[in-house]
Amino acid sequence: MEQNKNILIINDMCGYGKVALAAMLPILSSMGHSVYNLPTALVSNTLDYGKFHILDTTDYMVKAIAVWKELGFQFDCITTGFLASAAQVGIIRDFIASQKKEGLLVMTDPIMGDEGKLYNGVDGETVDNMRRLLGVADVIVPNLTEGEFLTGQCQGKEALTRDEARKMVEGLLSFGPRSVVITSGKEAETGRSVVWGYDHQSGEYFTIPYRLIKVHFPGTGDMFSAVLAGALLAGKPFPKAVKRAMDVIERLIFLEQDEIEKNKGIRIERFLDILKE
């Protein structure tokens, strides 16, 4: 299978910190792809520092897409992450529709919250709009908090039973994506850290455990999405691609866990050789 694909990352660009575009670009480039970007916002630094400035780039997106359409640019994969406004949902849906072709991979990370609560500035309207975006995605990668808010199920729960997890995956599928993986879950019956998912190609639900390393780095979700997209484009079956992404992120966190300034994220360029293992 041809490795070099044209990938468009639609996400925010952070000036200080390895998150979003700054985290995903080096990973997918090092996997042999031609990677392009459409910033949804310019962000001064990772939000973990407590102070930050965000510039909404909705107007830029509209004008950039208009030029791209004139020039006939085409992509094999489109990934979406942080959105700065409700208007961006419609803009991205329309653009994805204009790019539709056989083999186009669309992945959405509905970045809205974590640890049981929505991020600052994210409200019910944002959640409603994100549900609309899920319907044009082949693959969605919400964390447990985002899954709870999107489906309205199990809100505030830190662990789900197998039955609750299955119902949440089914609830997410009802919005229209083909395959789902809920990251950062905890299995109530066993206490294991797991991801839950559904693979549309095999029609099977799956649960994959992982080792939880108790440190927090911003941007690990973006890195997970990048590795997952790269593995899928390389032809890996969905559960194996998910496992590959999990293994890479676990290794990165392990290698960086003693870094003092964690707010800036994992220094991904130091560890790109991991992707070749």
PATORNU-49593 format. One record per residue (C-alpha): x, y, z. Coordinates in steps of 0.25 Angstrom, whole numbers, padded with zeros to 4 digits, always signed. Last residue first. Layout:
! residues N
XYZ
...
//
This chain:
! residues 277
+0040+0002+0062
+0039+0013+0052
+0029+0022+0061
+0039+0021+0073
+0049+0028+0064
+0041+0040+0066
+0045+0042+0080
+0052+0055+0081
+0043+0062+0072
+0031+0059+0081
+0036+0068+0092
+0024+0063+0101
+0015+0075+0106
+0018+0089+0110
+0011+0087+0123
+0020+0076+0127
+0031+0085+0131
+0039+0076+0140
+0042+0064+0130
+0042+0051+0139
+0030+0045+0131
+0036+0048+0117
+0040+0033+0114
+0028+0027+0120
+0019+0037+0114
+0025+0034+0100
+0024+0019+0102
+0010+0019+0106
+0006+0028+0094
+0013+0018+0085
+0006+0006+0091
-0008+0013+0090
-0006+0017+0076
-0002+0003+0072
-0014-0003+0080
-0023+0006+0072
-0017+0002+0059
-0019-0012+0063
-0033-0010+0066
-0036-0003+0053
-0029-0013+0044
-0015-0007+0039
-0015-0002+0024
-0004+0008+0025
-0014+0019+0025
-0020+0013+0038
-0007+0013+0045
-0004+0028+0041
-0018+0032+0046
-0016+0024+0059
-0002+0031+0061
-0008+0045+0058
-0020+0042+0067
-0011+0037+0079
-0002+0049+0077
-0014+0059+0078
-0019+0051+0090
-0005+0052+0097
-0005+0068+0095
-0005+0072+0109
+0004+0063+0118
-0002+0058+0131
+0006+0048+0140
+0000+0035+0146
+0005+0025+0136
-0008+0016+0133
-0004+0003+0127
-0014-0001+0116
-0026-0010+0114
-0033-0012+0100
-0048-0014+0099
-0055-0018+0086
-0068-0017+0079
-0069-0024+0065
-0075-0021+0052
-0062-0026+0045
-0061-0014+0036
-0069-0004+0045
-0059-0006+0057
-0065-0002+0070
-0058+0003+0082
-0055+0003+0097
-0041+0008+0103
-0036+0002+0116
-0031+0005+0130
-0034-0007+0138
-0042-0006+0151
-0048-0020+0148
-0063-0019+0148
-0063-0003+0147
-0055-0003+0134
-0048+0011+0133
-0047+0019+0121
-0036+0028+0115
-0040+0027+0100
-0054+0024+0094
-0051+0018+0080
-0062+0018+0070
-0064+0014+0055
-0074+0017+0045
-0079+0031+0050
-0093+0035+0049
-0099+0041+0062
-0104+0027+0066
-0090+0022+0066
-0088+0030+0079
-0100+0024+0086
-0095+0010+0082
-0081+0013+0088
-0088+0019+0101
-0097+0006+0101
-0085-0003+0101
-0078+0005+0111
-0090+0004+0120
-0091-0011+0118
-0076-0013+0121
-0078-0005+0134
-0073+0009+0133
-0063+0016+0142
-0060+0031+0145
-0075+0034+0145
-0079+0049+0144
-0089+0047+0133
-0093+0033+0131
-0100+0036+0118
-0103+0049+0111
-0098+0043+0098
-0088+0055+0094
-0086+0059+0109
-0082+0045+0113
-0074+0042+0101
-0066+0055+0103
-0063+0051+0118
-0059+0037+0113
-0049+0042+0103
-0054+0044+0089
-0048+0038+0077
-0057+0037+0064
-0054+0030+0052
-0061+0030+0038
-0066+0044+0041
-0078+0052+0034
-0088+0049+0045
-0078+0053+0056
-0079+0068+0052
-0093+0069+0055
-0091+0064+0069
-0080+0075+0071
-0090+0085+0068
-0099+0080+0080
-0087+0080+0089
-0083+0094+0085
-0097+0098+0088
-0097+0092+0102
-0084+0100+0106
-0069+0100+0103
-0063+0113+0107
-0054+0107+0118
-0053+0092+0116
-0064+0083+0119
-0064+0074+0132
-0062+0060+0136
-0047+0059+0135
-0047+0064+0121
-0054+0074+0112
-0058+0078+0098
-0048+0072+0087
-0057+0064+0078
-0046+0057+0071
-0051+0054+0057
-0045+0045+0047
-0049+0046+0032
-0042+0035+0023
-0044+0037+0008
-0044+0024+0001
-0054+0027-0010
-0056+0041-0011
-0063+0052-0003
-0055+0065-0003
-0066+0075-0005
-0074+0068+0006
-0062+0070+0015
-0062+0085+0012
-0077+0086+0015
-0075+0079+0028
-0063+0087+0032
-0070+0101+0029
-0083+0096+0036
-0075+0092+0049
-0066+0105+0048
-0078+0113+0050
-0080+0108+0064
-0067+0114+0068
-0052+0111+0072
-0052+0096+0068
-0041+0087+0074
-0039+0074+0066
-0041+0070+0052
-0034+0060+0043
-0035+0059+0028
-0029+0048+0020
-0027+0046+0005
-0027+0061+0002
-0030+0069-0011
-0026+0083-0015
-0033+0088-0028
-0027+0102-0028
-0040+0109-0028
-0045+0099-0017
-0032+0103-0009
-0035+0118-0011
-0049+0117-0005
-0043+0108+0006
-0033+0118+0010
-0044+0129+0010
-0053+0122+0019
-0042+0117+0029
-0037+0131+0030
-0050+0136+0034
-0051+0125+0045
-0038+0128+0051
-0041+0131+0065
-0029+0136+0073
-0027+0130+0086
-0019+0136+0098
-0014+0128+0110
-0013+0128+0125
-0015+0116+0133
-0002+0109+0128
-0010+0096+0125
-0017+0104+0113
-0004+0101+0105
+0002+0114+0099
-0002+0126+0091
-0013+0119+0083
-0016+0122+0068
-0029+0116+0064
-0036+0107+0055
-0023+0105+0047
-0024+0098+0034
-0012+0089+0032
-0004+0081+0022
+0004+0068+0023
+0010+0060+0012
+0012+0046+0018
+0024+0037+0021
+0022+0034+0036
+0031+0045+0040
+0021+0055+0034
+0010+0049+0042
+0017+0050+0055
+0023+0064+0052
+0010+0070+0048
+0002+0064+0060
+0008+0070+0072
+0010+0085+0067
-0004+0084+0060
-0011+0080+0073
-0001+0080+0085
+0014+0082+0087
+0015+0095+0094
+0017+0109+0092
+0011+0116+0079
-0001+0106+0079
-0008+0104+0065
-0022+0099+0066
-0027+0088+0058
-0031+0084+0044
-0020+0074+0039
-0020+0071+0025
-0013+0058+0020
-0008+0056+0006
-0004+0041+0006
+0010+0035+0004
+0010+0021+0009
+0005+0014-0004
+0000+0000+0000
//
